[in-house]
């Protein structure tokens, strides 16, 4: 079974898709079988970064049942070590308003993709679709810029993702789940208190659900001026959400990124020795090692 890696952000414009496209290329170069799925419902554009302007088939064809196998809509880039791309849906009412059963069918299909690594490029923001796609993975990556607004948006995203993660520890129609879904919280401690008051023992279940939730942090367009804000983000997440966010990499401000975007090419292909390409290469090396560890653990659990 493939190891799934998701990438999300608190808002758009932080370079999330650019990073995922380049990580996909770098991971494919390690010899692993990689499939990138653009799950940015209504705003899919990963295919454009490969210079693929009009994909023959997209995720819409699977969601609308024009095809039954999700891999039938995959585009293979043989020049990029067989990297596969499942292009996103585009802005259609049927896909942006995907119902629960359609989403379950999509998630089951993702679980059965024939690959070593499946990368999920999740839409920015905190919609249920974005949060559920983000959490449907073995490894989560969150992206931010170092400015205060982006950091606060990412904190809000992580707060809701954390609560969404906790909800998975309860039955969907339980009293605890119903209350958590309809209540606004200032900190995770408030969630624990209310969960325990509603159902004794619920706090232990919630804490167990968060035990292995440690999303990796990528700071894009990093600079010396942003370092203090990064520290504050980590402190705030630890204090109010009770989770750690280990840093995967810092991608420096790099003018060659914009040149690559305008050329509709991944920067790892156009400028492989640029500062941003090298930073993402190092991140891909770390991810490849994590994937190997997950695969070993998964195989030992099923043996």
Beta strands, then each sheet from edge to edge (+ up, - down):
strand 1: 3-9
strand 2: 34-39
strand 3: 75-77
strand 4: 83-86
strand 5: 117-122
strand 6: 139-145
strand 7: 216-222
strand 8: 247-252
sheet 1: 3+ 4- 2- 5- 1- 6- 7- 8-
end
